[in-house]
Amino acid sequence: PVSKHMLQRKSIEVMTAAGSVRVKTGWLGNECVNWMPEYEDVLALARSSGEPAKEIYQQALAASQAQFTKPGGEKNS
């Protein structure tokens, strides 16, 4: 049999060089196991700043990862 676990979802904001981006997070218990920048925020910042959307997305992803991982790469709770 296959079981399915639904992650609890929360939204946070992170800063990039171009501005603030909302990030969707997925939690399993007290551990953040997934994070994804909001595409619409990334696109709006890219249009207003002239920065490539890919660069803003990568900055938001890195800022999110820094919040949820320890220096050795281990995930924070």
Salt bridges, closest charged atoms under 4 A:
ASP41 OD1 - ARG22 NH2 2.84
GLU74 OE2 - LYS70 NZ 3.67
